[in-house]
Amino acid sequence: MLPRYETKLREIQGMVAEIIHKEVTANRMALEAYSAKNADGFEAATETLKMIESDGNTVDNEIVKTFALFGPEAQELRGLVAYLKMTNELVRIAEGTKKYARRIRELMQTDCNLEPFDNAIIQLHKSVVNALTSIYECVSKIDSCDVEETYRKVMVEESKNDDLFAILEKDIMSLIISEHELSASYVRMLGTLRKLERVCDRAVNVANLLMFEHKGGKLQSY
């Protein structure tokens, strides 16, 4: 392809990396807010993500223009398709993070006792941050990135996340049964933590798209 195409592709990759960086930042802020029991920190995390949908639309428009201007083929086409689908996953990650931050902030202001679950919730947070950080580091340095190693790292974090959520789900379900007066709050707590679990699942989807760009094959949805 022409050098101008390579320049445009790097521009698109940089824009995608910036979106992921915002999501890493927001999830770190949410982790710090939960650890410090600082409700205002969740609001700041939500604010960090407020323009993600607009950012995603901007990337999509650039990809469409690149299709029209350069008519990429084979591997180049595969890369653009991967980034086009990636923006959709990143927007959903942002939405999941924002919903989590709003709901956990509200729960902290109720009689729902989160303290017994602190360690597991913090570890759940960390797995999300680690998965997104690995993806960001790869996309921001795509030419030197070991995509397969990044994919393995994300899969490890997602596996940890699933195990932690399974433990939390079991414990919270027990409280839903025994704590009748607070059962509605614990149901909401479980749904809130599921948002965090889904963020990690979508991080796997993004890593899978990086693998598709790198190796080809069939696109898979998780």
LOTOR-261339 format. One record per residue: residue in three letters; x, y, z of N, C-alpha, C, O in turn. Coordinates in pm, whole numbers. Example, Ala and Ser with C-alpha at 12.3 -4.5 7.8 and 13.67 -1.06 7.14 Angstrom:
NODE  residuo     npx     npy     npz    capx    capy    capz     cpx     cpy     cpz     opx     opy     opz
NODE      ala    1319    -569     780    1230    -450     780    1320    -330     780    1424    -332     846
NODE      ser    1285    -225     708    1367    -106     714    1290       3     787    1341     114     804
This chain:
NODE  residuo     npx     npy     npz    capx    capy    capz     cpx     cpy     cpz     opx     opy     opz
NODE      met      84    -120       0       0       0       0      89     126       0     208     119      32
NODE      leu      30     240     -35     103     365     -38     143     407     103      73     376     199
NODE      pro     256     480     114     297     529     246     187     609     316     175     604     439
NODE      arg     106     682     238      -3     760     299    -101     668     372    -157     706     475
NODE      tyr    -122     548     318    -211     454     387    -151     412     521    -221     407     622
NODE      glu     -22     383     521      44     344     646      33     455     750      13     429     869
NODE      thr      47     578     703      34     692     795    -106     698     855    -124     720     974
NODE      lys    -207     678     768    -346     681     815    -374     567     914    -442     586    1014
NODE      leu    -320     449     883    -339     335     974    -278     362    1110    -338     329    1212
NODE      arg    -159     421    1113     -94     455    1241    -176     558    1317    -186     554    1440
NODE      glu    -236     650    1242    -322     750    1305    -442     684    1371    -478     718    1484
NODE      ile    -503     590    1303    -619     517    1357    -577     437    1480    -648     437    1581
NODE      gln    -463     368    1473    -414     290    1587    -389     380    1708    -416     342    1822
NODE      gly    -336     500    1682    -312     594    1791    -441     641    1856    -447     656    1978
NODE      met    -544     662    1776    -674     703    1829    -737     593    1913    -797     619    2017
NODE      val    -722     468    1865    -774     354    1942    -698     341    2074    -757     317    2179
NODE      ala    -566     357    2067    -484     348    2188    -526     453    2291    -527     426    2411
NODE      glu    -561     573    2243    -603     680    2334    -734     644    2405    -751     672    2523
NODE      ile    -826     581    2332    -952     536    2394    -922     434    2504    -977     442    2614
NODE      ile    -835     338    2472    -802     234    2571    -733     296    2692    -757     255    2805
NODE      his    -648     396    2668    -579     463    2779    -679     528    2873    -663     523    2995
NODE      lys    -783     591    2818    -887     651    2902    -957     544    2985    -993     567    3101
NODE      glu    -977     427    2926   -1047     320    2999    -959     260    3108   -1007     224    3215
NODE      val    -829     250    3081    -736     206    3185    -739     306    3300    -748     268    3417
NODE      thr    -730     434    3266    -730     540    3368    -856     537    3452    -850     545    3574
NODE      ala    -972     526    3385   -1100     526    3457   -1111     406    3550   -1158     420    3663
NODE      asn   -1068     290    3503   -1078     171    3589    -979     175    3704   -1007     123    3812
NODE      arg    -863     237    3684    -771     256    3796    -831     352    3898    -819     330    4019
NODE      met    -894     456    3849    -959     552    3939   -1070     484    4019   -1087     511    4138
NODE      ala   -1146     397    3952   -1253     325    4022   -1196     231    4127   -1251     218    4236
NODE      leu   -1085     166    4094   -1018      78    4191    -971     156    4313    -991     115    4427
NODE      glu    -908     270    4287    -860     353    4397    -977     407    4480    -968     416    4603
NODE      ala   -1085     443    4413   -1203     494    4483   -1263     387    4574   -1301     416    4687
NODE      tyr   -1270     265    4523   -1326     157    4606   -1233     127    4723   -1279     111    4837
NODE      ser   -1103     118    4697   -1007      86    4804   -1011     190    4915   -1000     157    5033
NODE      ala   -1028     317    4877   -1029     427    4975   -1169     459    5024   -1188     547    5109
NODE      lys   -1270     387    4970   -1411     416    5002   -1443     563    4977   -1508     630    5058
NODE      asn   -1395     611    4863   -1413     750    4823   -1517     756    4712   -1485     732    4595
NODE      ala   -1640     789    4747   -1749     790    4651   -1725     888    4537   -1764     861    4423
NODE      asp   -1660    1001    4566   -1635    1101    4462   -1541    1048    4354   -1546    1093    4239
NODE      gly   -1457     953    4391   -1364     896    4293   -1435     824    4180   -1388     822    4067
NODE      phe   -1550     766    4211   -1628     698    4107   -1686     798    4008   -1695     771    3888
NODE      glu   -1725     913    4060   -1778    1017    3972   -1670    1067    3877   -1696    1094    3760
NODE      ala   -1548    1078    3929   -1436    1121    3845   -1405    1017    3737   -1371    1052    3624
NODE      ala   -1416     889    3772   -1393     782    3675   -1496     789    3563   -1463     773    3446
NODE      thr   -1622     812    3601   -1729     825    3502   -1705     944    3410   -1728     935    3289
NODE      glu   -1660    1052    3467   -1633    1173    3389   -1524    1149    3284   -1529    1203    3174
NODE      thr   -1425    1067    3319   -1316    1036    3227   -1366     968    3100   -1304     980    2994
NODE      leu   -1477     896    3111   -1528     817    2999   -1643     883    2924   -1702     821    2835
NODE      lys   -1677    1005    2957   -1801    1063    2904   -1798    1083    2753   -1904    1087    2689
NODE      met   -1678    1096    2693   -1669    1122    2549   -1629     998    2469   -1599    1009    2350
NODE      ile   -1629     881    2531   -1581     762    2463   -1666     727    2340   -1611     690    2236
NODE      glu   -1796     738    2351   -1880     705    2236   -1849     797    2118   -1843     753    2004
NODE      ser   -1830     926    2147   -1793    1022    2043   -1657     988    1984   -1636     995    1863
NODE      asp   -1563     950    2071   -1430     911    2025   -1438     788    1934   -1370     780    1832
NODE      gly   -1522     692    1974   -1538     572    1893   -1597     603    1757   -1554     547    1656
NODE      asn   -1695     694    1752   -1754     734    1625   -1652     803    1535   -1652     784    1413
NODE      thr   -1564     882    1596   -1459     949    1519   -1366     847    1455   -1329     861    1338
NODE      val   -1327     745    1532   -1242     640    1477   -1312     567    1364   -1253     542    1259
NODE      asp   -1439     532    1385   -1515     462    1282   -1522     543    1153   -1508     488    1043
NODE      asn   -1543     673    1166   -1548     759    1048   -1415     763     974   -1411     765     851
NODE      glu   -1306     764    1049   -1173     762     988   -1149     631     914   -1088     629     807
NODE      ile   -1196     522     972   -1181     391     907   -1260     386     778   -1211     336     676
NODE      val   -1382     436     781   -1466     436     660   -1402     522     551   -1401     483     434
NODE      lys   -1347     637     589   -1280     722     491   -1157     653     433   -1125     668     315
NODE      thr   -1088     576     517    -970     503     470   -1009     395     371    -941     374     270
NODE      phe   -1120     325     399   -1173     229     301   -1195     298     166   -1154     247      62
NODE      ala   -1260     413     171   -1299     482      48   -1178     537     -29   -1174     530    -151
NODE      leu   -1082     590      44    -968     655     -21    -864     557     -76    -805     581    -181
NODE      phe    -843     446      -3    -730     360     -38    -770     222     -91    -687     153    -150
NODE      gly    -896     182     -71    -938      51    -119    -845     -60     -76    -796    -136    -160
NODE      pro    -818     -73      55    -721    -173     103    -765    -316      72    -884    -346      61
NODE      glu    -665    -403      57    -692    -543      27    -623    -633     128    -529    -591     197
NODE      ala    -670    -757     135    -607    -864     213    -575    -820     356    -666    -784     431
NODE      gln    -447    -822     395    -408    -797     533    -447    -656     577    -491    -636     691
NODE      glu    -432    -557     487    -468    -420     523    -618    -409     554    -659    -342     648
NODE      leu    -698    -477     472    -842    -477     493    -876    -544     627    -962    -496     701
NODE      arg    -808    -654     655    -831    -727     780    -803    -638     902    -877    -641    1000
NODE      gly    -697    -560     894    -663    -472    1005    -768    -366    1029    -803    -338    1144
NODE      leu    -819    -306     923    -921    -203     938   -1051    -262     993   -1117    -200    1077
NODE      val   -1088    -380     946   -1208    -446     998   -1192    -473    1147   -1285    -454    1225
NODE      ala   -1073    -518    1187   -1047    -547    1329   -1065    -421    1413   -1128    -427    1519
NODE      tyr   -1012    -307    1369   -1025    -184    1446   -1168    -131    1444   -1213     -72    1542
NODE      leu   -1239    -153    1334   -1378    -110    1327   -1462    -185    1431   -1546    -124    1499
NODE      lys   -1440    -315    1443   -1514    -394    1543   -1463    -364    1684   -1539    -371    1781
NODE      met   -1337    -329    1694   -1277    -302    1825   -1341    -180    1892   -1363    -180    2013
NODE      thr   -1371     -77    1812   -1431      43    1872   -1565      11    1936   -1600      69    2039
NODE      asn   -1641     -79    1877   -1768    -119    1936   -1748    -184    2072   -1820    -153    2167
NODE      glu   -1649    -273    2082   -1619    -336    2211   -1571    -232    2313   -1607    -240    2431
NODE      leu   -1491    -136    2269   -1439     -36    2361   -1548      56    2413   -1546      95    2530
NODE      val   -1643      90    2328   -1757     170    2374   -1838      93    2478   -1882     150    2577
NODE      arg   -1856     -36    2456   -1930    -118    2552   -1853    -134    2683   -1913    -137    2791
NODE      ile   -1722    -143    2675   -1641    -147    2797   -1661     -20    2878   -1678     -24    3000
NODE      ala   -1659      93    2809   -1680     221    2878   -1818     228    2943   -1831     273    3056
NODE      glu   -1920     182    2872   -2055     183    2927   -2063      94    3051   -2125     131    3151
NODE      gly   -2001     -24    3043   -2000    -115    3158   -1930     -54    3278   -1976     -67    3391
NODE      thr   -1817      12    3253   -1742      75    3362   -1822     188    3425   -1825     202    3547
NODE      lys   -1888     269    3342   -1968     380    3395   -2085     330    3478   -2113     384    3585
NODE      lys   -2153     226    3430   -2265     170    3507   -2217     112    3638   -2281     129    3742
NODE      tyr   -2103      43    3634   -2046     -12    3757   -2016     100    3856   -2054      93    3973
NODE      ala   -1947     205    3809   -1906     314    3897   -2027     382    3961   -2026     413    4080
NODE      arg   -2130     406    3882   -2250     472    3937   -2318     384    4042   -2357     432    4149
NODE      arg   -2332     256    4010   -2407     167    4100   -2329     137    4228   -2388     132    4336
NODE      ile   -2198     116    4217   -2122      84    4338   -2116     207    4430   -2112     194    4552
NODE      arg   -2115     325    4369   -2119     449    4448   -2249     457    4526   -2249     494    4644
NODE      glu   -2360     423    4462   -2489     424    4530   -2494     319    4641   -2548     345    4749
NODE      leu   -2438     200    4613   -2440      93    4713   -2359     130    4838   -2394      91    4949
NODE      met   -2252     205    4818   -2169     246    4932   -2244     339    5026   -2205     358    5141
NODE      gln   -2352     396    4977   -2430     489    5058   -2554     424    5119   -2638     493    5176
NODE      thr   -2566     293    5107   -2677     217    5166   -2625     136    5285   -2508     147    5323
NODE      asp   -2714      54    5342   -2676     -32    5455   -2613    -163    5407   -2578    -249    5488
NODE      cys   -2599    -178    5278   -2538    -299    5222   -2390    -305    5265   -2314    -213    5237
NODE      asn   -2351    -412    5333   -2216    -424    5387   -2121    -486    5284   -2125    -606    5257
NODE      leu   -2036    -402    5227   -1941    -447    5124   -1810    -499    5183   -1735    -571    5117
NODE      glu   -1784    -463    5307   -1653    -490    5366   -1610    -637    5361   -1493    -663    5332
NODE      pro   -1698    -734    5387   -1654    -874    5382   -1605    -917    5243   -1534   -1017    5230
NODE      phe   -1642    -841    5141   -1607    -876    5004   -1494    -789    4948   -1457    -801    4832
NODE      asp   -1441    -703    5033   -1343    -605    4984   -1228    -668    4906   -1196    -624    4796
NODE      asn   -1166    -770    4963   -1047    -827    4899   -1080    -884    4761   -1007    -861    4664
NODE      ala   -1191    -957    4752   -1229   -1017    4623   -1267    -909    4522   -1232    -920    4404
NODE      ile   -1337    -805    4566   -1377    -699    4475   -1255    -623    4424   -1247    -588    4306
NODE      ile   -1161    -597    4513   -1037    -528    4472    -959    -612    4371    -908    -560    4273
NODE      gln    -952    -743    4395    -884    -831    4300    -958    -837    4167    -896    -847    4061
NODE      leu   -1092    -831    4172   -1173    -826    4051   -1137    -701    3970   -1119    -706    3848
NODE      his   -1127    -589    4041   -1086    -463    3979    -948    -478    3913    -928    -438    3798
NODE      lys    -855    -535    3988    -718    -543    3939    -707    -627    3812    -629    -595    3723
NODE      ser    -786    -734    3804    -782    -816    3684    -829    -738    3562    -776    -754    3452
NODE      val    -930    -653    3582    -977    -567    3473    -869    -468    3431    -841    -453    3312
NODE      val    -809    -402    3528    -704    -303    3499    -587    -370    3428    -534    -315    3331
NODE      asn    -546    -486    3476    -432    -556    3415    -461    -597    3271    -375    -584    3184
NODE      ala    -583    -646    3247    -620    -688    3111    -619    -568    3016    -562    -575    2907
NODE      leu    -680    -458    3057    -685    -339    2972    -547    -278    2952    -515    -227    2844
NODE      thr    -464    -282    3057    -329    -227    3046    -247    -306    2944    -173    -247    2865
NODE      ser    -259    -438    2946    -186    -521    2848    -227    -486    2705    -143    -479    2616
NODE      ile    -357    -465    2686    -406    -429    2552    -354    -291    2511    -311    -271    2398
NODE      tyr    -359    -197    2604    -311     -61    2573    -164     -64    2534    -124      -2    2435
NODE      glu     -83    -134    2612      61    -139    2583      87    -200    2446     181    -160    2377
NODE      cys       4    -296    2406      21    -360    2275     -19    -266    2162      56    -248    2066
NODE      val    -138    -206    2173    -188    -121    2064    -102       4    2049     -81      51    1937
NODE      ser     -53      59    2160      28     182    2154     166     157    2094     232     250    2048
NODE      lys     211      30    2095     340      -5    2035     321    -128    1947     390    -229    1962
NODE      ile     227    -117    1854     182    -233    1779     294    -296    1695     294    -417    1675
NODE      asp     389    -216    1647     496    -270    1562     589    -363    1638     646    -455    1579
NODE      ser     606    -339    1767     699    -421    1846     624    -514    1944     687    -585    2023
NODE      cys     491    -513    1939     412    -589    2035     410    -738    1999     396    -775    1882
NODE      asp     424    -822    2101     401    -965    2085     251    -988    2110     207   -1003    2224
NODE      val     176    -992    2001      30    -998    2012     -15   -1127    2080    -110   -1126    2159
NODE      glu      51   -1237    2050      12   -1364    2110      36   -1364    2260     -45   -1418    2336
NODE      glu     145   -1303    2304     173   -1293    2447      70   -1203    2515      26   -1232    2627
NODE      thr      33   -1094    2448     -71   -1006    2501    -202   -1081    2517    -270   -1068    2619
NODE      tyr    -237   -1160    2417    -360   -1238    2423    -357   -1334    2541    -457   -1350    2612
NODE      arg    -243   -1399    2563    -231   -1493    2677    -248   -1419    2810    -316   -1468    2900
NODE      lys    -186   -1302    2821    -198   -1224    2945    -343   -1187    2974    -390   -1198    3087
NODE      val    -413   -1143    2870    -553   -1105    2888    -638   -1225    2927    -726   -1214    3012
NODE      met    -611   -1339    2866    -686   -1460    2898    -662   -1503    3042    -755   -1550    3109
NODE      val    -540   -1489    3091    -509   -1522    3231    -589   -1432    3325    -647   -1479    3422
NODE      glu    -591   -1301    3295    -665   -1208    3380    -815   -1236    3376    -884   -1226    3477
NODE      glu    -866   -1272    3258   -1008   -1302    3247   -1044   -1429    3325   -1153   -1437    3383
NODE      ser    -953   -1527    3326    -976   -1649    3403    -980   -1618    3553   -1065   -1670    3625
NODE      lys    -887   -1534    3600    -889   -1492    3740   -1020   -1421    3772   -1083   -1446    3875
NODE      asn   -1060   -1333    3681   -1181   -1256    3699   -1303   -1346    3713   -1388   -1325    3800
NODE      asp   -1312   -1447    3626   -1424   -1541    3632   -1427   -1617    3765   -1533   -1634    3825
NODE      asp   -1309   -1661    3810   -1302   -1735    3936   -1345   -1648    4054   -1420   -1692    4141
NODE      leu   -1297   -1524    4055   -1333   -1432    4163   -1482   -1402    4163   -1545   -1399    4268
NODE      phe   -1537   -1380    4045   -1680   -1350    4038   -1764   -1469    4083   -1867   -1452    4148
NODE      ala   -1720   -1590    4048   -1793   -1710    4090   -1798   -1720    4243   -1900   -1757    4301
NODE      ile   -1685   -1686    4308   -1680   -1688    4454   -1774   -1582    4512   -1851   -1608    4605
NODE      leu   -1766   -1460    4456   -1851   -1351    4503   -1999   -1384    4482   -2082   -1357    4569
NODE      glu   -2030   -1441    4369   -2169   -1475    4339   -2224   -1573    4441   -2336   -1557    4489
NODE      lys   -2146   -1675    4474   -2189   -1774    4572   -2213   -1711    4709   -2315   -1737    4773
NODE      asp   -2118   -1627    4752   -2130   -1563    4884   -2247   -1463    4889   -2319   -1457    4989
NODE      ile   -2263   -1387    4785   -2370   -1287    4782   -2507   -1354    4773   -2603   -1307    4834
NODE      met   -2515   -1463    4699   -2642   -1536    4691   -2684   -1587    4829   -2802   -1589    4861
NODE      ser   -2587   -1628    4909   -2617   -1673    5046   -2676   -1559    5127   -2769   -1579    5206
NODE      leu   -2622   -1437    5108   -2674   -1321    5181   -2813   -1282    5131   -2897   -1238    5209
NODE      ile   -2837   -1298    5002   -2969   -1266    4947   -3076   -1354    5014   -3187   -1309    5040
NODE      ile   -3038   -1479    5040   -3132   -1573    5103   -3150   -1543    5251   -3262   -1550    5303
NODE      ser   -3040   -1509    5320   -3045   -1494    5466   -3081   -1353    5513   -3147   -1336    5616
NODE      glu   -3037   -1251    5438   -3062   -1112    5479   -3184   -1058    5406   -3171    -984    5308
NODE      his   -3301   -1094    5454   -3423   -1060    5383   -3443    -911    5364   -3484    -867    5257
NODE      glu   -3414    -831    5466   -3438    -687    5459   -3347    -619    5358   -3383    -517    5299
NODE      leu   -3227    -677    5340   -3130    -617    5248   -3115    -696    5119   -3024    -671    5040
NODE      ser   -3204    -791    5096   -3189    -878    4980   -3188    -801    4849   -3113    -834    4757
NODE      ala   -3271    -696    4839   -3274    -616    4715   -3140    -547    4691   -3095    -536    4577
NODE      ser   -3077    -500    4799   -2947    -434    4787   -2839    -533    4742   -2752    -499    4662
NODE      tyr   -2846    -655    4796   -2746    -755    4757   -2768    -804    4614   -2672    -837    4544
NODE      val   -2893    -810    4571   -2920    -842    4430   -2859    -735    4340   -2799    -766    4238
NODE      arg   -2875    -610    4381   -2817    -499    4304   -2665    -505    4307   -2599    -475    4207
NODE      met   -2610    -544    4421   -2465    -557    4433   -2412    -663    4335   -2310    -642    4269
NODE      leu   -2481    -775    4328   -2439    -882    4238   -2444    -835    4092   -2353    -861    4015
NODE      gly   -2552    -766    4056   -2563    -713    3921   -2456    -610    3890   -2407    -601    3777
NODE      thr   -2419    -531    3991   -2316    -430    3974   -2180    -494    3948   -2107    -452    3858
NODE      leu   -2146    -595    4026   -2018    -664    4008   -2014    -741    3876   -1907    -761    3819
NODE      arg   -2130    -785    3830   -2134    -853    3700   -2093    -757    3588   -2035    -800    3488
NODE      lys   -2122    -628    3604   -2078    -529    3504   -1926    -530    3493   -1870    -522    3384
NODE      leu   -1859    -540    3608   -1713    -543    3610   -1661    -672    3546   -1560    -671    3474
NODE      glu   -1730    -781    3572   -1691    -909    3512   -1706    -905    3360   -1623    -960    3289
NODE      arg   -1811    -839    3311   -1833    -830    3167   -1729    -740    3100   -1695    -762    2984
NODE      val   -1679    -641    3172   -1573    -557    3117   -1451    -643    3082   -1390    -626    2977
NODE      cys   -1417    -736    3171   -1302    -823    3146   -1331    -918    3028   -1242    -947    2949
NODE      asp   -1455    -965    3018   -1492   -1048    2903   -1473    -972    2773   -1424   -1028    2675
NODE      arg   -1511    -846    2772   -1497    -766    2650   -1351    -734    2620   -1314    -715    2505
NODE      ala   -1269    -727    2724   -1126    -710    2701   -1070    -830    2623    -981    -813    2539
NODE      val   -1122    -948    2650   -1082   -1067    2574   -1123   -1051    2428   -1048   -1088    2338
NODE      asn   -1242    -996    2404   -1286    -974    2267   -1191    -881    2192   -1161    -903    2075
NODE      val   -1144    -776    2261   -1050    -683    2200    -918    -754    2169    -861    -737    2061
NODE      ala    -870    -834    2264    -746    -909    2241    -763   -1007    2125    -670   -1029    2048
NODE      asn    -881   -1065    2115    -909   -1157    2005    -904   -1084    1871    -855   -1140    1772
NODE      leu    -952    -962    1867    -946    -883    1744    -803    -847    1708    -768    -842    1590
NODE      leu    -720    -823    1807    -578    -800    1780    -514    -925    1719    -432    -915    1628
NODE      met    -553   -1040    1769    -504   -1166    1713    -552   -1184    1569    -477   -1230    1483
NODE      phe    -676   -1147    1543    -731   -1156    1408    -652   -1067    1313    -619   -1107    1202
NODE      glu    -623    -944    1357    -544    -853    1274    -406    -912    1246    -354    -900    1135
NODE      his    -348    -975    1347    -211   -1024    1338    -200   -1154    1258    -107   -1171    1179
NODE      lys    -295   -1246    1280    -282   -1381    1223    -389   -1417    1121    -373   -1513    1047
NODE      gly    -497   -1341    1117    -606   -1376    1027    -691   -1487    1086    -705   -1498    1207
NODE      gly    -747   -1570     998    -835   -1677    1045    -978   -1628    1055   -1019   -1538     982
NODE      lys   -1054   -1688    1144   -1194   -1653    1160   -1214   -1565    1282   -1154   -1586    1387
NODE      leu   -1300   -1465    1267   -1338   -1383    1382   -1424   -1466    1476   -1516   -1535    1433
NODE      gln   -1394   -1457    1604   -1472   -1531    1703   -1528   -1432    1803   -1463   -1333    1838
NODE      ser   -1649   -1458    1848   -1712   -1377    1951   -1717   -1456    2080   -1752   -1574    2081
NODE      tyr   -1681   -1392    2190   -1680   -1459    2319   -1806   -1423    2394   -1827   -1469    2507
